[in-house]
Amino acid sequence: MNSSLQYVHIFFIDGIGLGSADRETNPFVRARLPHLNGLLGEGWFLRNNGRFSANRATFIPTDATLGVPGKPQSATGQAAILTGRNIPQLLGEHYGPKPNPPIMEIITAGTLFHEVIAAGGRAALLNPYPEFFFDAITRGKQLLSAVPLAASLAGLPLLTTEDLRDGRAISPDFTNQGWHDLLGLTDMPVLTCHAAGQRLAQLAAAYHFSFFDHWLSDRHGHRGDLDMAAAHLQQIDATLGGVLDAWDDARGLLIITSDHGNVEEKDHRQHTRNPVPTILVGAGHAHFGSAIQNLADIAGVVRAALGLPSNRL
């Protein structure tokens, strides 16, 4: 790898799109988001915004439909991000939540995880998984979603409860409180959202490419009420505040993005065809952001930032 930037991290937030200014449907309007608002300005999350650059970041409304009818889905959207290929167009449909055999075949052929490792770099999926998850996979009772499937097929170990306890992973709920409340692991250290974000930034700096998969945002789109969704967005903002405070703009490129809209329209519980936000932070953010129109363009930015070969299918 040959690049002035030393690492790239994708902070992936499942199921967030750009919506309307209606506070009765869009929880972004209700939420207090001091860190993202400070980075991008008030109202950055609205559907009528075009791309723009601020002092530290570039914002791109990103097409998640990829020119295919229907509502975007997680498996095809996440695979497009990780491969740089228009997966919905190749399949002729959006598909999810878990990969079907054609998507598995495409992921097996190679993703950013594969490419970084092939170039001699270090890569990681920073999410931990509890013991019952591995047991369910072994027994065939659980299927991997696109992101952990891509990491495991590239030969990367999926992180465990012990990795989380020892500070080598970041919980999808940020604070680890769910490991107490849902799994009974009361010895798990509990963090603030800000501290979790700082730790994530520190972990990302140890790899050339890393990925954090926050899927609870999509659950808040499918379930719960408007105020619950707004409260969850505030947790995301607080965590990103920690990431931004600890991020080394000169050495790392931070990419915040999503796979499809959902939570921004709480008057129903379905995915949307809205564009999703992509936010780039780090040296050259405006230059790299200029290459992004849709989800399949993100992999090309990672390759360019890390000096990886760009001659992909």
Secondary structure, DSSP 8 states (H G I E B T S, - for coil): ---S--EEEEEEETT---B-S-TTT-HHHHS--HHHHHHH-TTTTBTT---EE-SSEEEEEEBSSTT-SS---HHHHHHHHHH-S-HHHHHTS---SS--HHHHHHHHH--HHHHHHHTT--EEE--EE-HHHHHHHHTTS----HHHHHHHHTT---EEHHHHHTTSS--TTSSSHHHHHTT--TTS----HHHHHHHHHHHHTTSSEEEEEE-HHHHHHHSS-HHHHHHHHHHHHHHHHHHHHH--TTTEEEEEE-SSB-TT-TTSSS-B---EEEEEESTTHHHHHTT-SBGGGHHHHHHHHHT------
